[in-house]
Amino acid sequence: MARISTLILSAATLAYLNLAPPQFREPLVELLSKSPVAAKTIFKLASIYAGFKLCTGLISNINSYFSHKKENNWVEDKYDWEKEVVLITGASSGLGEQIAIQLVEKGITIVALDVNPLPETLAKRATVHFYKCDISDFSALSATATEIRTAAHGPPTVIILNAGIVNLGPILRTPIARSQKLININLTANIALIHEFLPSLIEKNHGHVMFIASMCSYLSLSGMADYCASKAGLLAFYETLRVELRHVYKAPKVRTSIVHPTWMRTNIIEFDKVEKDPSISQRKRIFWPLDKSARIVVRAVLSGYGGRVLVPDAPVMRAIIGLRMAPKWFQEFVRDATRISIA
């Protein structure tokens, strides 16, 4: 989406170069007279560039407008953040912890779900309600969900499915039990949580389900095969859920979002080991700060709208999304270039 300032500057440049009276353009013509390129040629090239920026910017903004409206079913909804209850899985560390901290600072009630205890910064807050649960144990998850629904704080109206783990290493060196646990946590547990909490959102036709996925939903990295499969599966589940909310459950005001972050410094992988790996350090991959990532997520939650969220929303991230539309030789080149060689 183009910035309004870019559109205004492009339109002003076009107007000046083509519509301004000659006396207003004379100072610039005189300045350009010392250039080896004729002023008329420079004006023409500048007009073409400004026109290109204006047209592409307008097309981008119109496209963004219709995408935003369609993603939210062309309906509006209001959120009362003094009454909303936000459930966050994996809230004891990493991105989940930062999201919880930033939401708590705004006075929002948090239901934190994690197998590990909360840090003191969250545990001491009166608006934070902690439930210890291994979400890969579906019997325990169901029992905990029942406890949450019947608690005094009430059932969650915003669900942030953040919990996840990573296995680093080639496929055949990763025991199947570890891959199964990863799939259970990163994908199946999210489906189970949807079964537990989505019915109340549908009944009220109000709420928000946010999936924390990864850029690995689009770009598969060797050395992280099961993780990439779980995140691609999460994207497919999210897209299907959106359609079912519209057509099956008739709940157009229930928002859905999916977040695709780049690398972040969390405790789900051994970063001391990862950063020493030549396949990463030589390419100088940037680890996006957790607090900035959480800020983008929180902004999306508080907006009251659903949709795709890139962290960060940079041109290279948007290019990765379009990778599967590129020629196969280019796709394979990118996968070769981004592989992780950790054994």
N, C-alpha and C positions, 0 to 999 in steps of 0.2 A: 504494500500500500504506500503510495507516494505521500510525502509530507505536503501539507497545504502551502507551506512557505516555498517549496520547490515549484509548485504549480503557479503560485503568484509571481515568483521571480521569472519563470519561463514565459508567462503571458506578458509580463511587463517588458521583458527583453524583446519579444516579438513586436509588441506595440511600438516600442522606441525605434527599432530598426526599420520598421516598415510604415509607420503611421505618423511618427513625430515630424513636425515642420523642419525644413532644412536647417534653419538657424540653430535648432537645438542639437542637431547632429554634427554641425560644423566643428565644434571643439574635438570631437572624437575622430572625425575625418582628418583633421590637422595632425592629431597625435599619431594616427596610423600612416600618415604620409611618409614617415621615415622608415616604415617597414618595407622589406623587399617584396611583400605581397600587396597587391592593390587593395585599397580600402573597400572597394565594391565587392571584391572576392571574399574578404574577411566578413563583411556584412552578410553576404549570402550564406557562407558556411555557418556563421553564428545563428542565422535565422533557421537554417535547417536543423541545427542541433537543438535550439530552443523549441522549435515545433515538434521535434521528436520527443523531447522530454515532456512537453505538455500533453501530447496525444497519448503516449504510453502511460503517463501518470494518471490521466483521466480514465483510461481503460482499466488500469489496475484498481483504482478506487471504486469504479462502478462494479467491477467484478467482486471486490471485497465486500461491498455493500450487499449484493445479492447473495453471496456465499454466507455472510453473517446472518441475514434474514432467514435463509433456507435452513441453516444449521439450527436455528432457534424456532423453526416452524412458523415464522411470521407472527408470533404471539409474544406479548410482554408479560412479565411477572414481577412481583415486588418481594423483596427479602427484608425481614425485620431481624437485624443481626443481634438484637437483644433477646430474641426468642429462638433463633436457629441453633441447631446442635450439629457440630461438625465432627464426624468420626474420621480418624486418621490411623491407618495401619502403619506399622513400622515407625511409631512416633518417638521412640526412645533415642534415636541417633540419626545422623545424616540429614537428608533432605526433609524427612518427616518431622524430625525435631525442630528444624528451622521454621517449617511451615507452622507447626503448633505454637512456637514462641511468638511468631509475628501475628498470628490470629488471637492469641491470648492477650497480647498487648492492646488489642482493639476491644477487649472485653467480651469476646465470643466464647461460648461454652464449647469445650473440647472433650470428646470421648477418645482416649488414647488406647490403642490396642497394640501390644507388643509382647514378645516372649521375654524381653529383658526389662528391668526396672527403669522408670523414668529418671532423667537427670534431676537434680535438686531444683534447678531453675523452673522446671515444670511441675514437679511433684508438690511443691509448696503452694501452688496457685489454687484458689478455691474453685475456679471455673474449669479446672481440669479433672476429669474422672478417668482413672487408669484401670484397665482390665488386662491382667496377665493372661496371655493365651498363645499357644503355638498354632498358628493358623493352618499349618499343614496337617494337623490332627482335626479332621472334620467333625468328629463327635464332640470334641472339646470346643470347637468353634461354634457349633450349633447351640451348645449349652450356654456359652458366653453371650451369644447373640440374643438368646431369650432373656438373659439377665439384663442386658443393655436395654432391650425394648421395654422392660417392665420397671426400670429404675426411675427415680424421681425426676431426673433430667429429661426423660422422654426419649423416644426413638430419634435417631439422627435424621436430619433433613438434607445434610450435605455429606457425601461419602467420598473420601479421598483414599483411593486404593494405591498405597505407596510401597508397602513392604516388598522386598525382593532380595535375592542373593545371586551370586555369580560363581561359576566354576571356570577357572582358567586352565587351559591345556587342551591338547588334541583330543578328538573324540574318543579314540580307543584307549587313552590313558585316563579317562574320566569314568570311574565306576558307575554302573547303571543305577545303583542306589542313590548316588549323589545327583545324577541327572533327574531321577524321579522326584527327589525332594525339591529340586529347583523348580520343576514343572508344577509341583503341588503348591509351592509358595507363590511363584510368579504368575501363574495362570489359573489353576484349578481353584485355589482359595478365593480368588477374586470372583469367580463364577459362583462359588458357594455363598460369598457375602452378598452378592446380588440377589440370590434366592432368599436370603434372610431379611434384607432391608428394603429392597425395591418395592414390595407390595404396599408398604405404607406411603411411599412417595407417589405411587400410581393412584392410590385411594384419594390422596389430597390433591393430585395433579400439581405437585409443587416439590421442588428439590433439585439436587444437582449430584450427579455421579461423575467423579473425575478419576481417570486411570493415569497413573504415572508409568509411562512406557519408556522408550529410549529411541535414539536415532537408529539403533540396531533393528527397529521394526522395519526399516527401509534398507539399511546397509548391513549385510551379514559379515561378521568378522571371524576368520578362522582363529581357533583358539578359544572361542566363546560360542560354540555351535548351539548348545542347549539353551543358553541365555537368549541368543538371537531368535531361536525358534519360539521361545516363550513370549517374547515381546512382539514378534510378528503375529502370533496367535492372539495376543491381547488387542492389537489393532483390529484384527478381523472380528473379534467379539464385540468391541466397541462399535464398529460400523453396523453390525447386525442389530445390536441393542437399540441404536438410534432409530432404525427403521421399524422395529417392533413397537417401540414406544409410540410412534406416530400411528401405525396402522392396526396393530393388534390390541394394545392396551389403551389406546385413545387418551394418552396423557401427554399432550404436546408441550405442556409447561415444564415437564421434568427435563432439566438440562443434562447434557452429557458432554464431557470434555476428555481429550487425551493429550498428555504432555509428553513431548519428545525432547529430553535433555541430552546434551553432549556429555563428555566425561566430567565427573565431579569427584571431589576428594571425600569419599565416604568410607565407612569401615567394612563394606561388603567385599572388597578385595584388598590384597596386600600391596599398598601403593609403593612402599619402599622397593618391593620386588619388581613391580610393574615399571616404575620410572627408570630402573637400571636396565631394562630390556632394550637392546639396540633398536628393535622395530618400532619402539615408541619414542625413545629419547632422541634418536637421530632425526625424526620428523617433527620434533618439538611440539607435540600435541598440547593444546592448552586445556587445563582443567578449569572449568568455569566455577567461580566461587559459589559456595553453598548459599550464602545469604542473598546473593543476587538472584540465584535460581529460585529460591523460596519466594522472593519478592515478586517475581513474575507470576508464579503459581498463585500466590495470595491475591494479586491484582485480578487474575482471571476469575477466582472464586468470588471475590467481592463485587465483580461487575454484574453478576447475576445472569451471565450469558454463557452458553456452551460453545465448543468449537475446538479446533486444533491449536495447540500452543507449542511453539518452538523455543527452546532454551539453549542459547540465545536466538533471537529471530534475526539471523544473519544470512546474507546471500548464499554462503556455502551450505548452510543448513537446508535452505529451500532447494538448492541444487541436488542434494542427496535424496530428497523426496522424489525428484524426477528421474533418479538414476535408472529405474527399471524401464523407462521409456527410451533410454539411450541404446545405441547399437550394442550387440552382445560383446563385441571385442572390447568396447570401452568399459562396459560393466566389469568384465573379467580383469581388465587392467587396474581399475579402481580397487577391486577386491584383493588383487595381488599387492597393491601398494599399501593397503591398510591392514594387512594380516598381522597377527600377533604371534610371535615365534616362541613364546614361553612354553617350555616342555612340562 
